[in-house]
Amino acid sequence: MRFEVVMAEPRPMLYLTRTATMEPRDVEAIMGEAFGAIGAFLATSGVIPAGPPIAVYRDWDMKTGTMKIDLGFPVVSGDVPKASGGVHSGTTPAGKALKAVHHGPYRKLRDTYGALEAHMKQRGMPMSAMAWEVYVSDPDKTPEADLVTEVYMALP
């Protein structure tokens, strides 16, 4: 697997925040619900996404085994004021991050995270509490084995 240190630029984003356990089935169900809801909001608001969907993982609570996830789409800056009804406006994560590209099913993303963490540990890179995924491929149009997901781990 190839790793790359990148500087992520902030982009306007409309998103929903959800809380999930760290169990893949729970995350999958919450993502399906949230992306459906944010997609419906964008469609009824006349907002066209300016990029693929993104999930930002924040606030990991190891005691309860839960995390907060921001799920949404980058948008053009003129669409940001249209946030309402539980939809928040903000920006995509910005700053230095370690990036890997995951190929294949979402259920195997843990392997990519494990590889990222091992790479960071081997190089003495500090761990951060924020990670995000950009879903380059549309799972409704792409075979599961061919899905492409960019995975980022923030670097302090």
N, CA, C and O atoms as a DFTB+ gen file, in Angstrom:
624 C
 N C O
     1  1       0.851      -1.179       0.000
     2  2       0.000       0.000       0.000
     3  2       0.894       1.239       0.000
     4  3       1.918       1.280       0.683
     5  1       0.499       2.233      -0.765
     6  2       1.252       3.479      -0.876
     7  2       0.668       4.517       0.084
     8  3      -0.550       4.653       0.202
     9  1       1.548       5.240       0.763
    10  2       1.145       6.295       1.691
    11  2       1.735       7.610       1.217
    12  3       2.824       7.650       0.644
    13  1       0.999       8.685       1.464
    14  2       1.445       9.999       1.010
    15  2       1.038      11.053       2.040
    16  3      -0.108      11.077       2.489
    17  1       1.974      11.916       2.408
    18  2       1.649      13.046       3.273
    19  2       1.139      14.158       2.367
    20  3       1.805      14.544       1.406
    21  1      -0.047      14.669       2.680
    22  2      -0.687      15.697       1.847
    23  2      -1.111      16.876       2.719
    24  3      -1.214      16.759       3.941
    25  1      -1.353      18.003       2.074
    26  2      -1.944      19.166       2.737
    27  2      -3.368      19.285       2.209
    28  3      -3.577      19.697       1.068
    29  1      -4.330      18.931       3.021
    30  2      -5.739      19.007       2.620
    31  2      -6.211      20.452       2.727
    32  3      -5.968      21.124       3.730
    33  1      -6.879      20.912       1.696
    34  2      -7.421      22.272       1.667
    35  2      -8.882      22.240       2.120
    36  3      -9.624      21.338       1.735
    37  1      -9.301      23.209       2.930
    38  2     -10.703      23.235       3.365
    39  2     -11.623      23.595       2.204
    40  3     -11.316      24.464       1.389
    41  1     -12.747      22.911       2.150
    42  2     -13.775      23.194       1.143
    43  2     -15.110      23.324       1.859
    44  3     -15.342      22.623       2.844
    45  1     -15.993      24.200       1.395
    46  2     -17.319      24.290       2.015
    47  2     -18.010      22.923       1.961
    48  3     -17.853      22.173       0.998
    49  1     -18.766      22.620       2.997
    50  2     -19.397      21.302       3.112
    51  2     -20.739      21.440       3.820
    52  3     -20.877      22.220       4.762
    53  1     -21.725      20.674       3.358
    54  2     -23.000      20.517       4.062
    55  2     -23.028      19.087       4.588
    56  3     -22.707      18.149       3.858
    57  1     -23.410      18.917       5.855
    58  2     -23.306      17.586       6.454
    59  2     -24.306      17.389       7.594
    60  3     -24.871      18.342       8.130
    61  1     -24.497      16.136       7.938
    62  2     -25.254      15.719       9.118
    63  2     -24.269      15.080      10.088
    64  3     -23.307      14.444       9.658
    65  1     -24.493      15.237      11.372
    66  2     -23.650      14.589      12.376
    67  2     -24.436      13.447      13.000
    68  3     -25.592      13.606      13.392
    69  1     -23.790      12.305      13.083
    70  2     -24.401      11.130      13.690
    71  2     -23.429      10.536      14.707
    72  3     -22.220      10.749      14.625
    73  1     -23.974       9.787      15.667
    74  2     -23.160       9.041      16.624
    75  2     -23.332       7.569      16.307
    76  3     -24.448       7.100      16.086
    77  1     -22.225       6.839      16.283
    78  2     -22.260       5.415      15.953
    79  2     -21.342       4.651      16.891
    80  3     -20.412       5.213      17.469
    81  1     -21.619       3.356      17.033
    82  2     -20.649       2.496      17.696
    83  2     -19.544       2.244      16.678
    84  3     -19.666       2.629      15.515
    85  1     -18.491       1.612      17.106
    86  2     -17.385       1.341      16.196
    87  2     -17.576       0.032      15.441
    88  3     -16.659      -0.441      14.769
    89  1     -18.761      -0.550      15.550
    90  2     -19.073      -1.785      14.834
    91  2     -19.397      -1.465      13.377
    92  3     -20.226      -0.594      13.112
    93  1     -18.759      -2.151      12.428
    94  2     -18.987      -1.852      11.009
    95  2     -20.460      -1.860      10.592
    96  3     -20.867      -1.019       9.790
    97  1     -21.266      -2.785      11.114
    98  2     -22.686      -2.834      10.727
    99  2     -23.424      -1.571      11.160
   100  3     -24.263      -1.054      10.422
   101  1     -23.110      -1.075      12.361
   102  2     -23.738       0.144      12.863
   103  2     -23.328       1.333      12.001
   104  3     -24.165       2.149      11.613
   105  1     -22.040       1.423      11.709
   106  2     -21.539       2.527      10.880
   107  2     -22.194       2.480       9.503
   108  3     -22.612       3.513       8.979
   109  1     -22.285       1.294       8.917
   110  2     -22.892       1.142       7.590
   111  2     -24.349       1.600       7.595
   112  3     -24.779       2.308       6.684
   113  1     -25.111       1.202       8.614
   114  2     -26.526       1.593       8.691
   115  2     -26.670       3.100       8.855
   116  3     -27.508       3.721       8.201
   117  1     -25.864       3.684       9.716
   118  2     -25.934       5.127       9.946
   119  2     -25.524       5.893       8.700
   120  3     -26.128       6.912       8.365
   121  1     -24.498       5.406       8.012
   122  2     -24.075       6.080       6.778
   123  2     -25.172       6.029       5.725
   124  3     -25.443       7.028       5.058
   125  1     -25.802       4.872       5.574
   126  2     -26.877       4.757       4.595
   127  2     -27.997       5.739       4.876
   128  3     -28.485       6.416       3.971
   129  1     -28.404       5.814       6.141
   130  2     -29.475       6.743       6.534
   131  2     -29.048       8.189       6.316
   132  3     -29.791       8.977       5.730
   133  1     -27.853       8.540       6.787
   134  2     -27.407       9.937       6.720
   135  2     -27.148      10.393       5.288
   136  3     -27.549      11.493       4.910
   137  1     -26.485       9.565       4.491
   138  2     -26.232       9.975       3.102
   139  2     -27.539      10.079       2.321
   140  3     -27.675      10.936       1.447
   141  1     -28.507       9.202       2.635
   142  2     -29.824       9.325       2.006
   143  2     -30.500      10.628       2.386
   144  3     -31.067      11.310       1.533
   145  1     -30.440      10.978       3.670
   146  2     -31.072      12.215       4.150
   147  2     -30.383      13.458       3.599
   148  3     -31.054      14.399       3.176
   149  1     -29.064      13.473       3.599
   150  2     -28.358      14.658       3.092
   151  2     -28.533      14.758       1.577
   152  3     -28.631      15.860       1.036
   153  1     -28.572      13.615       0.890
   154  2     -28.824      13.627      -0.554
   155  2     -30.196      14.189      -0.875
   156  3     -30.343      14.968      -1.816
   157  1     -31.207      13.799      -0.098
   158  2     -32.561      14.330      -0.297
   159  2     -32.593      15.827      -0.016
   160  3     -33.241      16.580      -0.743
   161  1     -31.896      16.264       1.036
   162  2     -31.834      17.694       1.354
   163  2     -31.197      18.472       0.202
   164  3     -31.706      19.517      -0.203
   165  1     -30.094      17.965      -0.316
   166  2     -29.424      18.650      -1.424
   167  2     -30.344      18.742      -2.635
   168  3     -30.435      19.789      -3.276
   169  1     -31.027      17.642      -2.947
   170  2     -31.911      17.621      -4.117
   171  2     -33.062      18.610      -3.965
   172  3     -33.357      19.356      -4.899
   173  1     -33.716      18.630      -2.807
   174  2     -34.851      19.541      -2.624
   175  2     -34.404      20.993      -2.496
   176  3     -35.190      21.909      -2.736
   177  1     -33.146      21.204      -2.119
   178  2     -32.616      22.568      -1.989
   179  2     -31.980      23.071      -3.278
   180  3     -31.584      24.234      -3.367
   181  1     -31.881      22.198      -4.276
   182  2     -31.251      22.590      -5.533
   183  2     -29.743      22.729      -5.438
   184  3     -29.130      23.440      -6.234
   185  1     -29.141      22.048      -4.463
   186  2     -27.690      22.113      -4.278
   187  2     -27.050      20.917      -4.976
   188  3     -27.445      19.771      -4.758
   189  1     -26.063      21.197      -5.811
   190  2     -25.334      20.140      -6.509
   191  2     -24.012      19.918      -5.778
   192  3     -23.256      20.870      -5.580
   193  1     -23.716      18.675      -5.372
   194  2     -22.442      18.421      -4.702
   195  2     -21.262      18.850      -5.576
   196  3     -21.299      18.719      -6.799
   197  1     -20.219      19.364      -4.927
   198  2     -19.013      19.796      -5.635
   199  2     -17.917      18.739      -5.537
   200  3     -16.747      19.025      -5.790
   201  1     -18.295      17.532      -5.172
   202  2     -17.340      16.437      -5.049
   203  2     -18.017      15.226      -4.452
   204  3     -19.200      15.268      -4.114
   205  1     -17.263      14.135      -4.322
   206  2     -17.847      12.907      -3.783
   207  2     -18.156      13.025      -2.293
   208  3     -17.643      13.918      -1.619
   209  1     -19.001      12.118      -1.775
   210  2     -19.350      12.147      -0.353
   211  2     -18.129      11.934       0.536
   212  3     -17.130      11.333       0.141
   213  1     -18.256      12.451       1.749
   214  2     -17.154      12.388       2.708
   215  2     -17.707      12.035       4.087
   216  3     -18.807      12.448       4.454
   217  1     -16.933      11.270       4.834
   218  2     -17.247      10.965       6.233
   219  2     -16.061      11.404       7.074
   220  3     -14.924      11.011       6.813
   221  1     -16.330      12.218       8.083
   222  2     -15.281      12.709       8.980
   223  2     -15.533      12.108      10.357
   224  3     -16.581      12.333      10.962
   225  1     -14.570      11.348      10.839
   226  2     -14.684      10.681      12.135
   227  2     -14.035      11.554      13.205
   228  3     -12.852      11.887      13.127
   229  1     -14.843      11.920      14.213
   230  2     -14.374      12.787      15.304
   231  2     -14.815      12.205      16.646
   232  3     -15.654      11.306      16.711
   233  1     -14.243      12.728      17.678
   234  2     -14.704      12.445      19.046
   235  2     -14.861      10.955      19.342
   236  3     -15.953      10.484      19.658
   237  1     -13.762      10.227      19.235
   238  2     -13.758       8.805      19.576
   239  2     -13.851       8.669      21.089
   240  3     -13.071       9.286      21.814
   241  1     -14.790       7.874      21.571
   242  2     -14.924       7.627      23.004
   243  2     -14.692       6.141      23.248
   244  3     -15.593       5.322      23.070
   245  1     -13.489       5.810      23.653
   246  2     -13.126       4.404      23.824
   247  2     -13.873       3.757      24.999
   248  3     -14.048       2.538      25.016
   249  1     -14.312       4.550      25.972
   250  2     -15.058       3.993      27.112
   251  2     -16.420       3.479      26.666
   252  3     -16.843       2.397      27.074
   253  1     -17.106       4.252      25.832
   254  2     -18.439       3.846      25.379
   255  2     -18.396       3.122      24.034
   256  3     -19.393       2.537      23.611
   257  1     -17.242       3.159      23.363
   258  2     -17.128       2.522      22.050
   259  2     -17.917       3.244      20.979
   260  3     -18.398       2.628      20.028
   261  1     -18.051       4.572      21.137
   262  2     -18.804       5.355      20.153
   263  2     -17.928       6.451      19.550
   264  3     -16.858       6.778      20.062
   265  1     -18.417       6.995      18.459
   266  2     -17.739       8.094      17.775
   267  2     -18.774       8.964      17.096
   268  3     -19.884       8.521      16.802
   269  1     -18.401      10.195      16.854
   270  2     -19.248      11.104      16.078
   271  2     -18.721      11.111      14.653
   272  3     -17.513      11.107      14.419
   273  1     -19.650      11.120      13.710
   274  2     -19.289      11.121      12.296
   275  2     -20.050      12.246      11.613
   276  3     -21.269      12.349      11.745
   277  1     -19.329      13.087      10.883
   278  2     -19.956      14.086      10.018
   279  2     -20.029      13.478       8.629
   280  3     -19.008      13.077       8.071
   281  1     -21.234      13.406       8.062
   282  2     -21.459      12.769       6.763
   283  2     -22.078      13.779       5.817
   284  3     -23.144      14.328       6.099
   285  1     -21.420      14.028       4.698
   286  2     -21.967      15.018       3.784
   287  2     -21.219      15.118       2.480
   288  3     -20.542      14.190       2.040
   289  1     -21.369      16.291       1.875
   290  2     -20.787      16.551       0.562
   291  2     -20.138      17.924       0.540
   292  3     -20.638      18.862       1.161
   293  1     -19.017      18.045      -0.180
   294  2     -18.504      19.389      -0.434
   295  2     -19.469      20.099      -1.382
   296  3     -20.078      19.470      -2.248
   297  1     -19.601      21.411      -1.211
   298  2     -20.502      22.214      -2.047
   299  2     -19.779      23.504      -2.429
   300  3     -18.726      23.821      -1.876
   301  1     -20.348      24.241      -3.374
   302  2     -19.771      25.546      -3.697
   303  2     -20.135      26.511      -2.575
   304  3     -21.157      26.336      -1.913
   305  1     -19.317      27.510      -2.362
   306  2     -19.489      28.387      -1.200
   307  2     -20.844      29.084      -1.166
   308  3     -21.347      29.363      -0.078
   309  1     -21.448      29.372      -2.298
   310  2     -22.748      30.036      -2.322
   311  2     -23.875      29.182      -1.780
   312  3     -24.939      29.706      -1.449
   313  1     -23.664      27.860      -1.680
   314  2     -24.701      26.960      -1.178
   315  2     -24.640      26.762       0.330
   316  3     -25.566      26.191       0.906
   317  1     -23.587      27.214       0.978
   318  2     -23.430      26.994       2.414
   319  2     -24.564      27.606       3.226
   320  3     -25.025      26.959       4.167
   321  1     -25.047      28.816       2.922
   322  2     -26.138      29.375       3.731
   323  2     -27.440      28.576       3.656
   324  3     -28.363      28.849       4.424
   325  1     -27.540      27.604       2.759
   326  2     -28.767      26.824       2.618
   327  2     -28.911      25.745       3.690
   328  3     -29.900      25.013       3.688
   329  1     -27.955      25.631       4.595
   330  2     -28.034      24.611       5.640
   331  2     -29.213      24.897       6.566
   332  3     -29.414      26.031       6.999
   333  1     -29.993      23.847       6.866
   334  2     -31.126      23.973       7.791
   335  2     -31.636      22.586       8.150
   336  3     -31.212      21.590       7.563
   337  1     -32.548      22.523       9.116
   338  2     -33.203      21.263       9.459
   339  2     -32.259      20.158       9.883
   340  3     -32.439      19.008       9.482
   341  1     -31.261      20.480      10.683
   342  2     -30.307      19.467      11.124
   343  2     -29.092      19.343      10.236
   344  3     -28.109      18.701      10.607
   345  1     -29.149      19.954       9.062
   346  2     -27.993      19.965       8.163
   347  2     -27.100      21.122       8.586
   348  3     -27.562      22.253       8.741
   349  1     -25.837      20.832       8.768
   350  2     -24.870      21.834       9.205
   351  2     -24.005      22.282       8.034
   352  3     -23.829      21.550       7.060
   353  1     -23.473      23.481       8.143
   354  2     -22.492      23.947       7.167
   355  2     -21.151      24.065       7.868
   356  3     -21.080      24.390       9.053
   357  1     -20.111      23.801       7.135
   358  2     -18.759      23.879       7.672
   359  2     -17.778      23.692       6.547
   360  3     -18.053      24.049       5.402
   361  1     -16.637      23.133       6.872
   362  2     -15.641      22.854       5.845
   363  2     -15.148      21.424       6.002
   364  3     -15.241      20.821       7.071
   365  1     -14.627      20.911       4.912
   366  2     -13.972      19.613       4.961
   367  2     -12.702      19.771       5.799
   368  3     -12.213      20.888       5.964
   369  1     -12.164      18.679       6.327
   370  2     -10.941      18.790       7.120
   371  2      -9.811      19.431       6.311
   372  3      -9.724      19.279       5.093
   373  1      -8.965      20.138       7.022
   374  2      -7.845      20.823       6.381
   375  2      -6.579      20.570       7.174
   376  3      -6.620      20.271       8.367
   377  1      -5.467      20.693       6.495
   378  2      -4.175      20.560       7.150
   379  2      -3.442      19.311       6.701
   380  3      -3.850      18.619       5.767
   381  1      -2.363      19.050       7.387
   382  2      -1.481      17.943       7.050
   383  2      -2.139      16.612       7.414
   384  3      -2.708      16.462       8.495
   385  1      -2.050      15.652       6.493
   386  2      -2.656      14.339       6.726
   387  2      -1.862      13.261       6.001
   388  3      -1.173      13.530       5.017
   389  1      -1.972      12.051       6.499
   390  2      -1.410      10.894       5.821
   391  2      -2.541      10.247       5.034
   392  3      -3.602       9.951       5.583
   393  1      -2.307      10.031       3.748
   394  2      -3.349       9.521       2.852
   395  2      -2.974       8.138       2.327
   396  3      -1.816       7.864       2.012
   397  1      -3.983       7.281       2.244
   398  2      -3.866       5.988       1.572
   399  2      -5.114       5.819       0.719
   400  3      -6.162       6.390       1.023
   401  1      -5.006       5.043      -0.338
   402  2      -6.163       4.775      -1.189
   403  2      -6.550       3.308      -1.011
   404  3      -5.760       2.399      -1.266
   405  1      -7.783       3.111      -0.569
   406  2      -8.331       1.774      -0.340
   407  2      -9.066       1.326      -1.600
   408  3      -9.876       2.067      -2.157
   409  1      -8.774       0.108      -2.039
   410  2      -9.472      -0.484      -3.186
   411  2     -10.240      -1.698      -2.683
   412  3      -9.667      -2.599      -2.072
   413  1     -11.549      -1.711      -2.947
   414  2     -12.336      -2.863      -2.554
   415  2     -13.462      -2.525      -1.605
   416  3     -13.810      -1.357      -1.428
   417  1     -14.038      -3.561      -0.986
   418  2     -15.227      -3.394      -0.149
   419  2     -14.980      -2.505       1.067
   420  3     -13.883      -2.468       1.624
   421  1     -16.022      -1.798       1.455
   422  2     -15.941      -0.942       2.640
   423  2     -15.631      -1.757       3.895
   424  3     -14.949      -1.271       4.797
   425  1     -16.128      -2.985       3.955
   426  2     -15.925      -3.798       5.157
   427  2     -14.445      -4.109       5.400
   428  3     -14.071      -4.557       6.483
   429  1     -13.608      -3.869       4.389
   430  2     -12.166      -4.109       4.536
   431  2     -11.399      -2.824       4.841
   432  3     -10.168      -2.840       4.886
   433  1     -12.105      -1.711       5.050
   434  2     -11.433      -0.449       5.363
   435  2     -10.594      -0.547       6.634
   436  3      -9.589       0.153       6.762
   437  1     -10.984      -1.392       7.562
   438  2     -10.196      -1.564       8.794
   439  2      -8.765      -1.982       8.473
   440  3      -7.830      -1.590       9.172
   441  1      -8.591      -2.780       7.414
   442  2      -7.244      -3.194       7.014
   443  2      -6.412      -1.985       6.598
   444  3      -5.229      -1.892       6.926
   445  1      -7.036      -1.065       5.876
   446  2      -6.331       0.140       5.441
   447  2      -5.980       1.007       6.643
   448  3      -4.876       1.547       6.717
   449  1      -6.909       1.145       7.583
   450  2      -6.605       1.905       8.805
   451  2      -5.463       1.246       9.582
   452  3      -4.589       1.934      10.108
   453  1      -5.473      -0.071       9.653
   454  2      -4.388      -0.778      10.339
   455  2      -3.047      -0.524       9.676
   456  3      -2.039      -0.333      10.355
   457  1      -3.033      -0.522       8.343
   458  2      -1.793      -0.249       7.607
   459  2      -1.331       1.190       7.827
   460  3      -0.138       1.440       7.997
   461  1      -2.277       2.142       7.825
   462  2      -1.929       3.542       8.093
   463  2      -1.333       3.690       9.492
   464  3      -0.303       4.343       9.665
   465  1      -1.973       3.092      10.477
   466  2      -1.486       3.196      11.852
   467  2      -0.108       2.566      11.997
   468  3       0.756       3.123      12.675
   469  1       0.111       1.409      11.369
   470  2       1.424       0.757      11.427
   471  2       2.486       1.636      10.767
   472  3       3.594       1.774      11.287
   473  1       2.150       2.223       9.632
   474  2       3.079       3.114       8.925
   475  2       3.447       4.303       9.815
   476  3       4.617       4.673       9.913
   477  1       2.451       4.893      10.457
   478  2       2.692       6.042      11.331
   479  2       3.571       5.645      12.522
   480  3       4.485       6.377      12.900
   481  1       3.290       4.505      13.094
   482  2       4.053       4.043      14.252
   483  2       5.508       3.778      13.869
   484  3       6.421       4.173      14.594
   485  1       5.728       3.108      12.729
   486  2       7.087       2.803      12.270
   487  2       7.913       4.064      12.050
   488  3       9.129       4.052      12.239
   489  1       7.269       5.133      11.657
   490  2       7.980       6.376      11.347
   491  2       7.916       7.400      12.474
   492  3       8.373       8.531      12.316
   493  1       7.353       7.006      13.599
   494  2       7.284       7.905      14.744
   495  2       6.360       9.093      14.527
   496  3       6.542      10.148      15.136
   497  1       5.369       8.921      13.660
   498  2       4.413       9.998      13.388
   499  2       3.359      10.016      14.494
   500  3       2.855       8.960      14.877
   501  1       3.022      11.191      15.010
   502  2       2.011      11.257      16.074
   503  2       0.616      10.919      15.549
   504  3       0.249      11.284      14.432
   505  1      -0.142      10.222      16.371
   506  2      -1.512       9.862      16.003
   507  2      -2.448      11.025      16.325
   508  3      -2.200      11.802      17.247
   509  1      -3.510      11.129      15.562
   510  2      -4.509      12.172      15.767
   511  2      -5.861      11.512      15.979
   512  3      -6.050      10.343      15.644
   513  1      -6.793      12.260      16.530
   514  2      -8.135      11.724      16.782
   515  2      -9.072      11.951      15.608
   516  3     -10.261      11.645      15.708
   517  1      -8.570      12.477      14.498
   518  2      -9.453      12.730      13.360
   519  2      -8.989      11.940      12.136
   520  3      -7.807      11.902      11.796
   521  1      -9.969      11.314      11.496
   522  2      -9.735      10.623      10.234
   523  2     -10.916      10.928       9.333
   524  3     -12.001      11.260       9.810
   525  1     -10.703      10.816       8.027
   526  2     -11.825      11.004       7.121
   527  2     -11.653      10.149       5.881
   528  3     -10.549       9.749       5.510
   529  1     -12.791       9.888       5.258
   530  2     -12.847       9.066       4.054
   531  2     -13.577       9.833       2.965
   532  3     -14.581      10.498       3.219
   533  1     -13.059       9.729       1.750
   534  2     -13.714      10.302       0.577
   535  2     -14.087       9.123      -0.314
   536  3     -13.224       8.355      -0.738
   537  1     -15.374       8.990      -0.591
   538  2     -15.890       7.846      -1.347
   539  2     -15.878       8.182      -2.832
   540  3     -16.863       8.677      -3.380
   541  1     -14.751       7.904      -3.471
   542  2     -14.516       8.280      -4.860
   543  2     -15.492       7.564      -5.784
   544  3     -15.991       8.158      -6.740
   545  1     -15.768       6.294      -5.507
   546  2     -16.666       5.487      -6.339
   547  2     -18.076       5.486      -5.768
   548  3     -18.261       5.547      -4.552
   549  1     -19.054       5.417      -6.636
   550  2     -20.458       5.311      -6.232
   551  2     -20.787       3.827      -6.050
   552  3     -20.743       3.073      -7.022
   553  1     -21.115       3.389      -4.828
   554  2     -21.382       1.968      -4.614
   555  2     -22.618       1.457      -5.350
   556  3     -22.785       0.247      -5.502
   557  1     -23.486       2.361      -5.809
   558  2     -24.648       1.938      -6.588
   559  2     -24.286       1.662      -8.043
   560  3     -25.055       1.027      -8.765
   561  1     -23.116       2.136      -8.476
   562  2     -22.713       1.984      -9.877
   563  2     -21.410       1.215     -10.049
   564  3     -21.024       0.903     -11.176
   565  1     -20.729       0.906      -8.956
   566  2     -19.410       0.284      -9.019
   567  2     -19.442      -1.064      -8.313
   568  3     -19.950      -1.157      -7.196
   569  1     -18.907      -2.118      -8.945
   570  2     -18.825      -3.403      -8.243
   571  2     -18.023      -3.244      -6.947
   572  3     -17.056      -2.485      -6.893
   573  1     -18.433      -3.960      -5.923
   574  2     -17.810      -3.837      -4.608
   575  2     -16.284      -3.984      -4.663
   576  3     -15.566      -3.248      -3.986
   577  1     -15.801      -4.915      -5.455
   578  2     -14.356      -5.152      -5.543
   579  2     -13.610      -3.979      -6.167
   580  3     -12.399      -3.851      -5.988
   581  1     -14.322      -3.121      -6.899
   582  2     -13.685      -2.001      -7.595
   583  2     -13.869      -0.655      -6.899
   584  3     -13.442       0.370      -7.430
   585  1     -14.492      -0.639      -5.728
   586  2     -14.704       0.624      -5.019
   587  2     -13.366       1.273      -4.661
   588  3     -12.408       0.587      -4.306
   589  1     -13.315       2.599      -4.757
   590  2     -12.122       3.363      -4.395
   591  2     -12.506       4.351      -3.296
   592  3     -13.441       5.137      -3.449
   593  1     -11.772       4.300      -2.190
   594  2     -11.997       5.191      -1.054
   595  2     -10.662       5.794      -0.641
   596  3      -9.705       5.068      -0.371
   597  1     -10.598       7.119      -0.593
   598  2      -9.404       7.785      -0.069
   599  2      -9.551       7.860       1.445
   600  3     -10.587       8.286       1.955
   601  1      -8.518       7.448       2.153
   602  2      -8.535       7.444       3.615
   603  2      -7.438       8.387       4.106
   604  3      -6.284       8.289       3.688
   605  1      -7.816       9.299       4.995
   606  2      -6.882      10.290       5.531
   607  2      -6.839      10.195       7.049
   608  3      -7.868      10.008       7.699
   609  1      -5.654      10.323       7.603
   610  2      -5.490      10.452       9.049
   611  2      -4.771      11.774       9.291
   612  3      -3.667      11.999       8.795
   613  1      -5.418      12.642      10.061
   614  2      -4.846      13.964      10.324
   615  2      -3.522      13.829      11.064
   616  3      -3.353      12.962      11.922
   617  1      -2.595      14.701      10.714
   618  2      -1.308      14.769      11.403
   619  2      -1.233      16.099      12.143
   620  3      -1.495      17.151      11.560
   621  1      -0.880      16.056      13.414
   622  2      -0.789      17.316      14.170
   623  2       0.365      18.187      13.672
   624  3       0.584      19.280      14.196
